[in-house]
Amino acid sequence: MPAQLHVDLERELDVIVGRLREQFDDVDLTTIDEIVHQHAARFAGAPVQNFAAILTERAAKQTLERTDS
């Protein structure tokens, strides 16, 4: 993965973690970060990376909703 792409993805993941932290303030930040990065890893090899961040956020949110209930 090119260095700039990696930096941009990490920045996007940080933003996702922040948004999910606002929605799930009762969940530990480390847990949210781990969930986001686990889902991001699933999409790391996808041929089209344009939607990887969106899919990562959606999957992480679903995981957190299941955990939160």
C-alpha positions in Angstrom: 0.0 0.0 0.0 1.5 3.4 -0.9 2.5 5.5 2.1 0.1 8.4 1.3 -2.9 6.0 0.9 -2.0 4.4 4.3 -1.8 7.9 5.9 -5.2 8.9 4.4 -6.8 5.7 5.5 -5.5 6.1 9.0 -6.9 9.6 9.1 -10.3 8.4 7.9 -10.3 5.7 10.5 -9.5 8.2 13.2 -12.5 10.3 12.1 -14.7 7.2 12.1 -13.6 6.3 15.6 -14.4 9.8 16.7 -17.9 9.7 15.2 -18.7 6.3 16.7 -17.3 7.5 20.1 -20.0 10.2 20.0 -22.7 7.7 19.2 -21.5 5.0 21.6 -20.1 7.1 24.5 -20.7 4.2 26.9 -18.2 2.0 25.0 -14.5 2.2 25.8 -12.5 4.1 23.2 -10.0 1.3 22.8 -12.8 -1.1 22.0 -14.2 1.2 19.3 -10.8 1.6 17.8 -10.2 -2.2 17.8 -13.6 -2.8 16.1 -13.0 -0.2 13.5 -9.5 -1.5 12.6 -10.8 -5.1 12.5 -13.4 -4.1 10.0 -11.0 -2.0 8.0 -8.7 -5.0 7.7 -11.5 -6.9 6.0 -11.6 -4.3 3.2 -7.9 -3.7 2.9 -7.5 -6.0 -0.1 -10.6 -4.8 -1.9 -9.9 -3.9 -5.5 -11.8 -0.6 -5.2 -10.9 1.4 -2.0 -13.2 4.3 -2.6 -15.9 2.8 -0.3 -13.7 1.0 2.2 -14.1 3.7 4.8 -17.9 3.9 4.4 -18.2 0.1 4.6 -15.8 0.0 7.6 -17.9 2.6 9.5 -21.2 0.8 8.7 -19.9 -2.6 9.8 -18.3 -1.2 12.9 -21.5 0.6 13.8 -23.5 -2.6 13.4 -21.1 -4.5 15.6 -21.4 -1.8 18.3 -25.2 -1.8 18.1 -25.2 -5.5 18.6 -22.8 -5.1 21.5 -24.7 -2.2 23.0 -28.1 -3.9 23.2 
